[in-house]
């Protein structure tokens, strides 16, 4: 776990405040730049891996839902050092299980915690790389490297910790899959978010995801918001689209 000193930052698309004064993101749900104040917390240095999650499954005698067709076709995605692809509830249960084992308040990060950490305590960093830039082959994988990691398919998922961390010391934030957060999603939430330790809407139908699942650098932006249902939907015998495939990943936080 990497300790994160709390503080104040402007959450959302800060593009109009820097550089060419233009938005970074093509989304509309991140345009309401708003003040957030967070308490201290700690966050996982790496995403939870298949090895990590398999230990949890064994110890708790839980079963993993069937992997989707993507993972079946590309078994390298299920190797031990790749991020674990899970549904939201499994991610939540894993973090809370760690909390019970350790006696600490461990959970999924809130959306605000995730962005604050990805931006190295709220700095104006569009990408959570070592220098805030997106440079394939240097601080993010090139297409050739992605081909090597994913059986020639070039999928944007790869073993944890292969590329430099962000200045806070966190690896692959915004990269190698979309990370579940604790928050329900609402497109207009930024217009009525509380300032101190926002927890997201009280209810909803989808959970907020952060990070790159499509290979496009837009998805890797530190302010880019996505969402998906926390429950899987079975389609033709395979779980697809709703967070069972290797593209839906997570890390945990320790709250004070």
Phi, psi and omega per residue, in radians:
X1 nan 2.443 3.106
X2 -1.842 2.114 3.124
X3 -1.199 2.425 3.138
X4 -2.164 1.960 3.078
X5 -1.219 2.239 -3.126
X6 -1.135 3.079 -3.139
X7 2.885 -2.958 -3.090
X8 -1.884 2.444 3.044
X9 -2.670 2.917 3.047
X10 -1.688 2.016 -3.075
X11 -1.647 2.374 3.132
X12 2.146 -2.925 -3.092
X13 -1.341 1.802 -3.092
X14 -1.567 0.148 -3.116
X15 -0.877 -0.755 -3.132
X16 -1.108 -0.189 -3.121
X17 -1.659 -0.199 -3.017
X18 -2.327 2.889 2.992
X19 0.898 -2.117 -3.097
X20 -1.438 0.082 3.094
X21 1.095 0.561 3.136
X22 -2.054 2.643 3.106
X23 -1.053 2.543 3.025
X24 -1.453 -0.742 -2.978
X25 -1.619 2.562 3.049
X26 -1.472 -0.137 -3.120
X27 -1.315 2.804 3.045
X28 -1.819 -0.327 -3.048
X29 -1.388 -0.026 3.122
X30 -1.999 0.204 -3.007
X31 -1.478 -0.271 3.127
X32 -1.488 1.508 -3.138
X33 -1.143 2.199 -3.021
X34 -2.505 2.639 -3.104
X35 -1.334 2.367 3.070
X36 -2.319 2.419 3.050
X37 -2.096 2.171 -3.098
X38 -2.015 2.552 2.991
X39 -1.366 2.923 3.092
X40 -1.071 2.557 3.022
X41 -2.725 3.034 3.006
X42 -2.182 2.661 -3.098
X43 -2.418 2.603 -3.107
X44 -1.032 2.346 3.099
X45 -1.120 -0.655 -3.128
X46 -2.124 2.828 2.943
X47 -1.144 2.675 3.048
X48 -1.140 2.257 -3.075
X49 -1.629 2.958 3.036
X50 -1.012 -0.717 3.106
X51 -1.058 -0.810 3.122
X52 -1.011 -0.845 -3.038
X53 -1.225 -0.588 3.117
X54 -1.162 -0.583 3.043
X55 -1.084 -0.795 3.110
X56 -1.032 -0.795 3.140
X57 -1.063 -0.708 -3.112
X58 -1.204 -0.795 -3.090
X59 -1.160 -0.664 -3.082
X60 -1.631 -0.068 -3.135
X61 1.018 0.673 3.082
X62 -1.728 2.753 3.129
X63 -1.897 2.493 3.067
X64 -1.483 2.427 3.053
X65 -1.145 2.793 -3.128
X66 -0.987 2.403 3.082
X67 -1.214 2.676 -3.099
X68 -1.364 3.087 -3.019
X69 -1.103 -0.494 3.123
X70 -1.079 -0.835 -3.134
X71 -1.222 -0.595 3.114
X72 -1.102 -0.645 -3.133
X73 -1.371 -0.404 -3.064
X74 -2.266 1.369 -3.029
X75 -1.089 -0.302 3.107
X76 -1.069 -0.452 -3.140
X77 -1.166 -0.261 -3.130
X78 -1.740 0.106 3.097
X79 -1.142 2.761 -2.981
X80 -1.050 -0.577 -3.064
X81 -1.662 0.153 3.032
X82 -1.561 2.671 3.111
X83 -1.102 2.488 -3.112
X84 -1.338 2.196 3.077
X85 -1.599 2.080 -3.010
X86 -2.484 2.876 2.970
X87 -1.365 2.851 -3.060
X88 -1.009 -0.789 -3.077
X89 -1.104 -0.619 3.082
X90 -1.132 -0.713 3.103
X91 -1.088 -0.795 3.114
X92 -1.052 -0.818 -3.114
X93 -1.109 -0.695 3.138
X94 -1.073 -0.860 -3.119
X95 -1.085 -0.739 -3.141
X96 -1.214 -0.557 3.039
X97 -1.094 -0.760 3.067
X98 -1.035 -0.674 3.123
X99 -1.102 -0.742 3.120
X100 -1.149 -0.678 -3.134
X101 -1.196 -0.577 -3.036
X102 -1.757 -0.236 -3.079
X103 1.323 0.334 -3.138
X104 -1.992 2.861 3.134
X105 -1.512 1.493 -3.086
X106 -1.857 2.377 -3.087
X107 -2.725 3.110 2.931
X108 -1.198 2.611 3.088
X109 -1.201 2.570 2.931
X110 -1.217 2.858 3.104
X111 -1.045 -0.685 -3.137
X112 -1.168 -0.739 3.084
X113 -1.047 -0.755 -3.119
X114 -1.052 -0.866 -3.096
X115 -1.159 -0.714 3.119
X116 -1.027 -0.769 3.141
X117 -1.235 -0.746 3.131
X118 -1.047 -0.632 -3.140
X119 -1.577 0.312 3.093
X120 0.890 1.101 -3.122
X121 1.177 0.731 2.962
X122 1.418 0.235 3.072
X123 -1.148 2.827 3.140
X124 -1.422 1.247 -3.129
X125 -1.984 1.955 -3.110
X126 -1.196 -0.467 3.099
X127 -2.250 2.535 -3.081
X128 -1.533 0.890 3.104
X129 -1.787 -3.057 -3.107
X130 -1.152 -0.439 -3.098
X131 -2.258 0.159 3.130
X132 1.390 0.049 3.130
X133 -1.903 2.875 -3.096
X134 -2.021 1.728 -3.023
X135 -2.158 1.614 -3.120
X136 -0.959 2.356 -3.116
X137 1.530 -0.163 3.131
X138 -2.046 -1.194 3.136
X139 -1.961 -0.030 2.970
X140 -2.439 2.758 -3.076
X141 -1.219 2.539 2.994
X142 -1.380 2.979 3.112
X143 -1.110 -0.663 3.092
X144 -1.096 -0.691 3.121
X145 -1.174 -0.694 3.089
X146 -1.114 -0.664 3.065
X147 -1.035 -0.727 3.141
X148 -1.133 -0.678 -3.084
X149 -1.319 -0.400 -2.961
X150 -2.246 0.809 3.025
X151 0.962 0.636 3.069
X152 1.430 0.054 -3.082
X153 -1.607 -0.217 3.109
X154 1.203 0.407 -3.140
X155 -1.210 2.529 -3.066
X156 -1.428 0.868 3.125
X157 -2.345 2.364 -3.040
X158 -2.743 2.937 -3.108
X159 -1.022 2.593 -3.084
X160 -1.197 2.608 2.986
X161 1.282 0.339 -3.100
X162 -1.408 -0.359 -3.042
X163 -2.200 2.828 -3.037
X164 -0.994 2.604 3.108
X165 -1.345 2.958 2.970
X166 -1.335 2.992 -3.082
X167 -0.995 -0.432 3.121
X168 -1.348 -0.279 -3.141
X169 1.750 0.332 -3.129
X170 -1.801 2.440 -3.073
X171 -1.819 2.433 2.961
X172 1.106 0.457 3.043
X173 -1.215 2.137 -3.106
X174 1.470 0.015 -3.095
X175 -2.254 2.813 3.042
X176 1.008 0.948 3.091
X177 1.876 2.796 3.092
X178 -1.658 2.269 -3.053
X179 -1.657 2.292 3.034
X180 -1.155 2.467 2.927
X181 -2.041 3.056 -3.089
X182 -1.389 -0.303 -2.938
X183 -1.435 2.506 2.833
X184 -1.205 2.659 -3.134
X185 -1.705 2.403 2.934
X186 -2.531 2.272 -3.074
X187 -1.060 -0.526 -3.080
X188 -1.761 0.235 -3.028
X189 -1.079 -0.593 -3.090
X190 -1.127 -0.351 -3.133
X191 -1.398 -0.264 3.135
X192 -2.373 0.334 3.130
X193 -1.164 2.376 3.012
X194 -1.143 2.743 -3.107
X195 -1.323 -0.801 -3.005
X196 -1.624 2.138 3.059
X197 0.793 1.024 3.136
X198 -1.070 2.483 -3.084
X199 -1.996 0.072 -3.087
X200 1.513 3.055 3.117
X201 -1.056 2.729 3.141
X202 -1.231 -0.437 3.130
X203 -2.656 2.946 3.140
X204 3.057 -3.000 3.121
X205 -2.044 -0.284 3.133
X206 -2.324 2.680 3.094
X207 -1.775 2.612 3.139
X208 -1.251 2.370 3.011
X209 -2.057 2.550 3.067
X210 -2.271 2.342 3.023
X211 2.080 3.031 -2.942
X212 -1.493 2.057 3.032
X213 -2.083 -0.315 -3.038
X214 -1.798 -0.022 -3.137
X215 1.520 -0.216 3.140
X216 -1.514 2.409 -3.107
X217 -1.107 -0.382 3.061
X218 -0.948 -0.771 -3.093
X219 -1.182 -0.374 -3.115
X220 -1.504 -0.127 3.134
X221 -1.026 2.481 -3.063
X222 -1.174 -0.285 -3.137
X223 -1.857 -0.043 -3.008
X224 -1.277 2.168 -3.076
X225 -1.808 2.428 3.023
X226 -2.374 3.030 3.085
X227 -2.711 2.761 3.088
X228 -2.727 2.765 3.102
X229 -1.119 2.429 3.083
X230 -1.316 -0.147 -3.113
X231 -1.979 2.446 3.136
X232 -1.337 2.690 3.040
X233 -2.102 2.258 -3.099
X234 -1.493 2.204 -3.124
X235 -2.222 1.974 3.100
X236 0.920 0.683 3.069
X237 1.476 -0.123 3.117
X238 -2.100 2.452 3.060
X239 -1.441 2.113 -3.094
X240 -2.371 2.757 2.921
X241 1.261 -0.508 -2.988
X242 -1.906 0.495 2.908
X243 1.732 0.476 3.038
X244 -1.891 -0.291 -3.135
X245 -1.311 2.985 -3.081
X246 -1.189 -0.140 -3.115
X247 -1.424 -0.202 -3.129
X248 -1.877 1.905 -2.939
X249 -2.234 -3.069 -3.077
X250 -2.890 2.913 2.938
X251 -2.506 2.919 -3.047
X252 -1.989 2.849 3.019
X253 -2.192 2.707 2.974
X254 -1.905 2.067 3.118
X255 -1.633 2.633 -3.134
X256 -1.339 nan nan
